[in-house]
């Protein structure tokens, strides 16, 4: 964990934002969008225009018959905060001796604190790959599995994965990095463009997207 820049690192929150005012777009007409985290407002199916463009381009780099399966895009701030707090509470129960600082850092392996979360900007996407008939390819752990649930297999470069899962992750990494997106290394499914995490990782002066509050 010490070798990975976590979302809880103060340098991520310190990155400035120069909002470019790109709209949130509904991805359902152009990408396969899963229903597992759907909401009545349709928030989960939306991403910033620049992120959606990159996913469309990256999909063209996938092997024939493979498609992105978008699981979750935009996430309202209240939902982001709730998910973080719930996971932090779980970690407190598992580790009652841990300090609040440790809990905050450990929680950020799986869900970003509100102040650095790419989902609340429409800049981050949780996704996997499926075949034309909708079958998800083997990625070595379920999408959104916590480090505890997956015994660390959720980490993008986790050791000991089956060869096929390693190969499938490599395909995902190659396609998405080719279009300028960045992975959060503790979650193989989490990719972003234009948020604070990408700005820091690439040495940009500022992030392009700040928190989005849908009308």
ZANUMAR-847158 format. One record per residue (C-alpha): residue number from 0; residue in one letter; x, y, z. Coordinates in Angstrom, 1 decimal. Each point is the difference from the previous one (the first is absolute). Layout:
NUM, A, X, Y, Z
...
This chain:
0, X, 0.0, 0.0, 0.0
1, X, 2.9, 2.3, 0.7
2, X, 1.2, -0.2, -3.6
3, X, -3.4, 1.1, -1.4
4, X, -1.2, 3.6, 0.0
5, X, -3.3, -0.4, 1.7
6, X, -3.0, 2.4, -0.3
7, X, 0.5, 1.0, 3.6
8, X, 3.4, 1.4, -0.7
9, X, -0.1, 3.8, 0.7
10, X, 1.8, 0.7, -3.2
11, X, -3.0, -1.3, -2.0
12, X, -2.4, 2.4, 1.8
13, X, 2.5, 2.8, -0.4
14, X, -0.2, -0.2, -3.8
15, X, -1.9, 3.1, -1.3
16, X, -3.0, -0.3, -2.3
17, X, -0.5, 2.1, -3.1
18, X, -3.6, -1.0, -0.9
19, X, -0.5, -0.2, -3.7
20, X, -3.8, -0.3, 0.2
21, X, -0.3, -3.1, -2.2
22, X, -3.5, -1.5, 0.3
23, X, -0.9, -3.3, 1.5
24, X, -1.3, -2.3, -2.7
25, X, -2.2, -3.1, 0.2
26, X, 2.2, -3.0, -1.1
27, X, -2.9, -2.4, -0.6
28, X, -0.4, 0.8, -3.7
29, X, 3.6, -0.7, -0.9
30, X, 1.4, -2.5, 2.6
31, X, -1.2, -3.1, 1.8
32, X, -1.1, 1.2, 3.4
33, X, -0.7, -2.5, 2.8
34, X, -2.9, 0.3, 2.3
35, X, 1.6, -1.2, 3.3
36, X, 0.4, 3.5, 1.4
37, X, -2.8, 1.7, -1.9
38, X, -1.9, 2.9, 1.6
39, X, -3.3, 1.6, -0.9
40, X, 1.6, 3.3, -1.0
41, X, 2.3, -1.8, -2.4
42, X, 3.1, 1.5, 1.6
43, X, 2.1, -3.2, -0.2
44, X, -0.2, 0.0, -3.8
45, X, 1.5, 3.5, -0.5
46, X, 3.5, 1.1, -0.6
47, X, 1.7, 3.2, -1.1
48, X, 0.2, 0.3, -3.8
49, X, 3.8, -0.3, -0.1
50, X, -0.1, -3.2, 2.0
51, X, -2.7, -1.6, -2.2
52, X, 1.9, 0.9, -3.2
53, X, 3.0, -1.8, 1.4
54, X, -1.9, -3.1, 0.9
55, X, -1.5, -0.1, -3.5
56, X, 3.5, 0.3, -1.5
57, X, 1.5, -2.6, 2.4
58, X, -2.8, -2.5, -0.8
59, X, 1.2, 0.0, -3.6
60, X, 3.3, -1.4, 1.3
61, X, -1.6, -3.0, 1.7
62, X, 0.1, -3.4, -1.6
63, X, -2.8, -0.8, -2.4
64, X, -3.2, -0.8, 1.8
65, X, 1.0, 1.7, 3.3
66, X, -1.7, 3.1, 1.4
67, X, 0.2, 2.2, 3.0
68, X, -2.6, -0.6, 2.6
69, X, -0.5, 3.2, 1.9
70, X, -1.0, -0.7, 3.6
71, X, 0.0, 3.5, 1.5
72, X, 0.9, 3.5, -1.1
73, X, -1.2, 3.1, 1.7
74, X, -0.7, -0.3, 3.7
75, X, -1.7, 2.8, 2.0
76, X, 2.1, 1.4, 2.8
77, X, -2.4, -1.2, 2.7
78, X, 0.2, -3.6, -1.3
79, X, 3.8, 0.2, -0.2
80, X, 0.2, 1.1, 3.6
81, X, -2.4, -2.7, 1.1
82, X, 2.0, -2.8, -1.7
83, X, 3.2, 1.3, 1.5
84, X, -1.5, 0.2, 3.5
85, X, -1.6, -3.4, -0.2
86, X, 3.3, -1.7, -1.0
87, X, 1.9, 1.9, 2.6
88, X, -2.5, -1.3, 2.6
89, X, 0.6, -3.5, -1.2
90, X, 3.8, 0.4, 0.4
91, X, -0.5, 1.3, 3.5
92, X, -1.9, -3.1, 0.9
93, X, 2.7, -2.2, -1.5
94, X, 2.8, 2.0, 1.6
95, X, -1.2, 1.6, 3.2
96, X, 3.5, 0.8, 1.1
97, X, 0.8, 2.1, -3.1
98, X, 0.2, 3.8, 0.1
99, X, -2.4, 2.2, -1.9
100, X, 2.9, 1.1, -2.2
101, X, 0.7, -3.6, -0.9
102, X, -3.7, -0.7, -0.7
103, X, -0.2, 3.0, -2.3
104, X, 3.0, -1.1, -1.9
105, X, -1.0, -3.7, -0.2
106, X, -3.5, 0.9, -1.1
107, X, 1.4, 2.0, -2.9
108, X, 1.4, -3.2, -1.5
109, X, -3.5, -0.8, -1.2
110, X, -2.0, 3.2, 0.0
111, X, 1.3, 3.6, -0.3
112, X, -0.7, 2.6, 2.6
113, X, -2.5, 2.6, -1.2
114, X, 2.6, 2.7, -0.5
115, X, 2.0, -2.0, -2.5
116, X, -2.6, -2.3, -1.6
117, X, -0.1, -0.1, -3.8
118, X, -3.5, -1.4, -0.1
119, X, -1.6, 3.2, 1.4
120, X, 1.6, 1.9, -2.9
121, X, -1.3, -2.5, -2.7
122, X, 3.7, -0.6, -0.7
123, X, 0.3, -3.5, 1.3
124, X, -1.6, -3.2, -1.2
125, X, -0.2, -3.5, 1.4
126, X, -0.1, -2.5, -2.8
127, X, 0.9, -3.4, -1.2
128, X, -0.1, -1.9, -3.3
129, X, -2.7, -2.3, -1.4
130, X, -0.4, -2.0, -3.2
131, X, -2.6, 0.7, -2.6
132, X, -2.4, -2.3, 1.7
133, X, 0.4, 1.9, 3.3
134, X, 2.3, -2.5, 1.9
135, X, 2.6, 1.8, 2.1
136, X, 3.6, -1.1, -0.6
137, X, 2.1, -1.3, 2.9
138, X, 1.8, 2.9, 1.8
139, X, 1.2, -2.0, 2.9
140, X, -2.4, 1.5, 2.6
141, X, -3.5, 1.3, -0.1
142, X, -0.4, 3.7, -1.0
143, X, -0.2, 2.1, 3.2
144, X, 1.3, -2.8, 2.3
145, X, 1.8, 1.5, 3.0
146, X, 3.5, -0.9, 0.9
147, X, -1.4, -2.1, 2.8
148, X, -2.5, -1.8, -2.2
149, X, 2.5, -0.7, -2.8
150, X, 3.1, -0.6, 2.2
151, X, 1.7, 2.8, -1.9
152, X, -0.9, -1.2, -3.5
153, X, -1.8, 3.3, -0.6
154, X, 3.4, 1.7, -0.3
155, X, 0.7, 0.5, -3.7
156, X, 3.4, -1.6, 0.1
157, X, -0.9, -2.7, 2.6
158, X, 2.3, -2.9, 0.2
159, X, -1.1, -3.6, -0.6
160, X, -2.9, 0.7, -2.3
161, X, -0.9, -2.8, -2.6
162, X, 1.8, 0.6, -3.3
163, X, -3.3, 0.7, -1.8
164, X, -1.0, 2.7, 2.4
165, X, 3.4, 1.6, -0.2
166, X, -0.3, 0.0, -3.8
167, X, -3.5, 1.5, 0.1
168, X, 1.2, 2.8, 2.4
169, X, 2.9, 0.7, -2.3
170, X, -2.4, 0.5, -2.9
171, X, -2.1, 2.5, 2.1
172, X, 3.1, 1.8, 1.1
173, X, 1.4, 0.3, -3.5
174, X, -3.2, 1.3, -1.5
175, X, -0.8, 2.6, 2.7
176, X, 3.5, 1.3, 0.5
177, X, 0.3, 0.5, -3.8
178, X, -2.8, 2.6, 0.2
179, X, 1.5, 1.8, 2.9
180, X, -2.0, -1.4, 2.9
181, X, 1.6, -1.0, 3.3
182, X, -0.8, -2.9, 2.3
183, X, -0.3, 0.1, 3.8
184, X, 2.4, -2.9, 0.8
185, X, -2.0, -1.4, 2.9
186, X, -3.0, -0.6, -2.3
187, X, 0.5, -1.6, -3.4
188, X, -3.5, 1.3, -1.1
189, X, 0.4, 3.7, 0.9
190, X, 1.3, 2.3, -2.7
191, X, -0.2, 3.7, -0.4
192, X, 0.9, 3.0, -2.1
193, X, 0.0, 3.7, 0.9
194, X, -0.1, -0.4, 3.8
195, X, 2.5, 0.9, 2.7
196, X, 1.5, -3.5, 0.0
197, X, 0.8, 0.1, -3.7
198, X, 1.3, 3.5, 0.3
199, X, 2.4, -1.0, 2.7
200, X, 1.0, -3.2, -1.8
201, X, 0.8, 1.8, -3.2
202, X, 1.5, 3.2, 1.4
203, X, -2.7, 2.2, -1.3
204, X, -0.5, 3.4, 1.4
205, X, -3.6, -0.6, 1.0
206, X, -2.9, -2.3, -0.3
207, X, -2.6, 0.7, -2.7
208, X, -3.1, -1.2, 1.9
209, X, -1.2, 1.0, 3.4
210, X, -3.1, -1.3, 1.9
211, X, -3.1, 0.0, -2.0
212, X, -3.4, 0.8, 1.5
213, X, -2.7, -1.1, -2.3
214, X, -3.1, 2.1, -0.1
